[in-house]
Amino acid sequence: MFNRIMPSSGPPRVLALAQLANSIGDGAYYVCSALYFIRVVGLSPTQVGFALTLGWAVGFVAGVPLGHLADRRGPRGTAVLLAVATAAAVGSFLFVRSFPVFVVVACLYAIAQCGLAAARQALLAGLVDRARRTRVRAHLQATVNAGLAVGAALGGAALHLDTRAAYLTVLAMDALSFLLSALILLRLPPVPPTASAPAGEPALAVLRDRPYALLSLLNMVTLLNMPLLSLVIPLWIVQRTEAPSWTVSALLILNTLGVVLFQVRVARRVTDLESAAGSVRRAGAVLLAACAVFALSSAWSSAWAAALVLLLAACLQVFGEMAHASGAWEIGFDLAPADRQGQYQGFFGSGAAVARMLGPLLLTTLILTWGTPGWLVLGGLFLLSGLATGPAVRWALRTRRAEPAAGECPGSGSGSREIAETG
């Protein structure tokens, strides 16, 4: 199992180990953080929601400048510094005792997380040749999900104890996991920084790249499926279906195992922009089907029948998630200029921050208030986003200038050769 989800030796495996380290801490943090903020810190659910929403909004804005910093100063050093900054932000939660301070720390946490994601993507692009980036990224995603599962189990133990000491231990573990991740990243070879933009050209060129902006928007729409399993579907199961309560855990386990076992296999089908657009298009259709089946789950009076329908919907949802991710990675990497991967990845990846920021409010209103029509509207958005991706990719290709050396990053040839030899 370990060798199946981990990439080959060399820089890809180091990247995977770094993300595995902090994903274990994150898994425990995600399970326990809300209750810690409410029960230990003494904040209200509304205060927690407001601060986290504001934090991800600030993180969304900071992603591009921090990605640009990774381009100019080198992605490895930038990623290490941002991993340390994330550790400091998580550690600061241990000492928060007031709402204003919590807001500040939540913003710092989101900024560091968004910047770290952009720097890591730029680091991957600098160390891995273009033909293998999507596959390596799929290995990283499978590794992250495995780590999140382990962390969630540890967080579940803390929830069972339900003590201040247990919650503090989880947060301290998450902070230490980011420090460990930073140390692991130092084992990677450095990627040379890129030159500053020529006179007369904008430093943040991605902000003027309209085709790429459209693709980032379409990616953001599909990423609205992120809050489904963690927030909306549990509430849907409790409020609108007769399914037993254990179904919530079953769906989360199914999703996690699905990504761990099959993400790499699904990504193998994506080899270029054409196959990437096709993968995103299929994802939109599958996610529409998943939404329709989720809606049907409320029509069954039998608990077991409702549970089986929900499991079927979750299978469709995880396949759509994996197909979309595989295509989106290829598009995000392949259409970014070789010398500006950091800022472009920061912009493309900002969809995740927006999904965390707007998704809970939007989806709870859409699904829990509208019911079946809301599910169909959401599925329609997924389908339209998938269908529009192909034309948007073709538009982007028409605006691109030729890139040097088949898209290789200047100065990254040694890293790319190393990947090819160790693959």
N, C-alpha and C positions, 0 to 999 in steps of 0.2 A: 504493500500500500504506500509506504513512504517513498520508495523509488518511483512509483507510478505518478505521484502528484508533484514530486520535487523535480526541478529541471536538472540538466546535466551539470557535471562539475565545472568549476570556474566561476566567473562573475555571476551568471544566472543563479547558481545555487547560493552564492553569498547574498544576493538580493533577496532570494526566497527566505533564507534563514533570518535576515534582518526583519522582514515583514512578519514572519512566523513569531518572532520574539514579541513584537509589540501587539500583534493581533490576539495573543493569549491574554495579555493585560486588558486590551480593549474589550474582549468578549465579557470578561468579568465586570468591567466598568459599565458597559451598556446595560447589563442586567440589574446592577445595583445603584447606579448613580441617581436616578430619579428619587428613589426612596431615601437615599442618603441626604439629598438636598432638602427633602421635605421633613423627614423625621429627626435628623441629627442637626442640620443647619437651622431648621425651623422656617423655611420658606414655604409659601403657598404654591400649589400647582400652577396658578396663573403667573406668579413671579418666575418660576422655573421656565415655563413655556416662553414667556416674553424674553428672558435673558438668552435662552438658547437660540430663539429665532433671530434676535438681534445679532448674536454672535456669528451665526452662519451667514447673515447678510453682510457683515463686515468681512468675513472670510472670503465670500464671493468676490468682493471688491479687491481684496489683497492678493488673490491667487495669481493674477497676471503680473503685477510688479515683482512678486517674489519669484515667479518663474523666470522673469527677465533677469533677476539677480543671479539665478542659477546659470543662465546662459553666459553672463558677463564675468562671474567670479568662479565658475566651475560648479557643476551639479553635485559632485561628491561632497565638497566642503559645505555647500549650502544645505544639502540634505542632512549632514551631521549636525550642523548648527540648529536647524529647525527641529530635528528629533530631540535635541537637548532642550530647546525652547518648549516643545510639547510636554516633555517630562516636567519642566518647571511649572508649566500651567496646571497640569494635573496635580502636582504636589501642592500647588497653591490652594486647590480646593480643600485640602486638609485644614486650612487655617481660616477659611471664609466663615464669617459669623454675621454678615449683614448683606442686605440685598444690593446696595450700590457696589460693594466690593465683588459680589458674585457676578454682577453684570460685566465688570471690567475683566475678571478672570475668564469668564465664558467667551468674551471677545478675543482675548489673547489665545485661548485654546483653539478656537476655530481658525484664527489667522495662521497659527503654527501648523495646524492639520492641513489646511488647504495649500499652504506653501510647500509643506513636506511632500504632499501628493504630486505637485507639479515638479519638484526637484527630483523625486524618484523616477518619474516618467522620463524626464530629460536624461537622467543617468542611464536608464535602460536604453534609451535611443542612442546614447553615445557609446555604449559598450556592446551592443548587439546589432548585427547587420540587419538591414531592412527586411529581408526575406523571413527572418525568424522572430521578429519582435512580437507579433501577435501570439505565436505559440508560447514563447517565454512568458508573455503577460498572462496567458491562460494558466500556466503552471503557478505563477504567483497568486492568481485569484484562488486556485484550488488550495494552495498552501494557507492563504489567509483564512479561508472558510474553515479549514481544519483547526487552525489556531483559535478562531472565534468560538468553535464548538467546545474546545477544551476550556477556554476561558469562561464560557457561559456556564459550564458545569461547576467551576469554582465559584462563580458568582451565585449560582443556585445554592451552594452550601452556605454562603454568607447570608443569603436571604432566609434560609432555614434557621440559622442562628439568630438573625434579626437583632444584633447588638451593635452598639456604636463601635466597639473594637473590631468587629467583623467588617463593617463598612470601611473603616479607616485602613484596614489591612488590604482590602481590594484596591483602594485608590493608591496606596503606597506601592502595591505590586504593579499597577499600570504605569506609574511614573518610572519605576525601575526598569520596566520592560522597554520603555523608549530610550533610556540610557543604554541598555544592552544593545538595542537596535543601532544606536549611534556608533558604538564600539565595533559592531560587526561591519557596518558600512565603511569604516576606516580600512578594512582589509581589501577593499576594491581598488583597482588602479585608477588614478585620477583621469578625468576627462578634461582636455584643455578647454579653457574658456574661449568664447567667440569674441570677435572684434566688435567694437561699437558700430552703430549704424552709420553709413556714409553721410556726409553733410547733405542736408536737404531731405533726408528720409526720416520718418518718425521712429523713435526708439521702440515704441510699442506698436509695431506694424500690425499685429493681430487685430487691433481695434479698428483698422481700416479694411480688413479682409472680409468683405461682405459674404462671399460664398461660405467661408469657414464659420462666420458668425451664424449663418442660417443653419449649417450642419450642427453647430453647438446647440442652437435652439431646439432643433429636432431631437437631438440626443437628450436634452434636458426634459422634453415632454415624455419620452419613453422611460427616463429614470424616475418618473413619478410612481413607477411600480415598486420603488424601494421601500416606502412606508407601509405597503400593503400588509405584508406578513407580520411586521413588528407592531403595528398599531391598528389598522383598519379591520383586517380580517378577524383578529381576536374579538374586537367589539361587535363585528357582524355576527360571529358565531354565537356570542352570548345574547345579543339583542334580537336577532332575526331568524335564528335556526333552532332546531331541536337537537342538534348534535351534542354529544357529551363534551365536557370541558377538556378532556384529555386530547381532543382533536387539535387544539391550539398548539400543544407541544409536538404532536405528530407532524403537523404541517411544517413547523420550523425545522424539525429533524430531517424531514424529507427534502426540504430545500437545501439545507446545509450539505447533506450527503450527496444530493444530486450534483451540486457544483463541484464537490471534492472528487467525485468519481467520473464525471462526464464532461467537465468544462474543457479539458485539454482535447478530448476526442471531438467535441463540437468545433473547437477552434481550428482543427486541422483542415476543415473544409474551406477556410478563408485563406486565400493565398494572394489576392490582389484586390484592387478597389472594386472591380466588377463583382467578385464573389462576396466582398464585404457588404456592398449595397444589397445584394440578394439575400444575405443572411439577416440584415436589418429588416428587409421587406417581409421575410418569413416570420421574423419575430413579431412584427406588428399584427400579422394575421393570427398567430398562435395566441398572443396576449388578448386579442379580441375574443377568441374562443374561450380562453380562461375566464375572462370577465363574465361571459354569458353563462358558463357553468357555475361560477360562484353565485350568480344571481339565482340560478335554479335551485341552489341548496336550501333556500328558504321555503320551497314549495313542498318539502317532504315532512310528513308528520312523524315518520319513524326516525329515531335517533341514529340507528345504524345506516339507514339509507342516506340520511343527510351527511353523515360522516364520510361515506364512500364517495358521494358527489363532491364533497370538499377535497378529498384526497385526489380525485381525478383532476379537479381544477388546479390544485397545487402542482401536479405533474406538468400540466400544460404551462403554468406560470413559470416554473423553473426552467423548462426548455426554452421558452420565449426569452427569459432573462439571459440565458447562456448564449443563445443565438445573437441577441442584440449586443451583448458585451463583446463577442468575438468580432462582429462587424465594426462596431464603434471603435475598438482599439486600432484596427487596421486603418480606418478612415482618419482618426485623430493623428496617428503617427505619420501616415504616408503623405498627407496633404500639408504637413507642417514643414516650413523651410528647415534645412538641415542645421543651420546656424541659429535657429530661434525656437528650438524644441521646447525650452522651458516655458517661455511666455505663451506659446501656442497650447501646450499641455495644460497650463494653468487656466487658460480660457476655456478649452474644451471640457476640462474636468470640473469647471465651476457648476455644471449642471447638477452634480451631486450635492453641492452646498445649497443650491436653490431647491432641490427636492427635499432636503432636510428642513429647509426654512418654510416653504409654502405647502409641501405635501400633506402634512398632518391636518392642517385646517381645511385645505381644499378637498382632500379625499374624504375626511369625515363628514363634511357637508354634503358632498356629492353622493356618497354611498349610503351613509346612515340616515340622511334626510330624504333623499330621492328613492332609495331602494333600487329595484331592478332597472328603471330608466337611468339612474346614475351609473350603474355598472356598464350599461350599454354605451353611454356617453363616453366614459373613460376608455372602454375598449375601442370605440370609434376614433378617439384621439391617438391611441397607440397605432391603429391601422393607418390613419392618415400620415402620421409621422414616418412610419415605415415606407409607405408608398412614395413619399416626397423625397426620401433620402437619395434614391438613384438619380433623379434629375438634378438635385443639389450637388452631388458628387461630380456629375458631368459638367455643370457650370464651373465648379471649382477647378477642374482640370483645364478648361478652356482659358482660365486666367493665370495658370501657372507658367512660370518661366522654367527653362531647363535647369536642372540642379547638377552640381558637380559629382562625377564618379558614381553614377547610378544612385544618387541620393545619400551617399555615405557622408557622415559628418567629417568636416576637415579635421585631420589630426586624430581620428578615431579608428584608423585602419587597423592598428595593432590589436585593439580590443575586439574588433569584429573578427579578425583572423583567429584570435584565441577562442572565440565562441564557436567558430566553424570547426576548429580542430578538436574541441572537447565535446562537440555535439554527438 
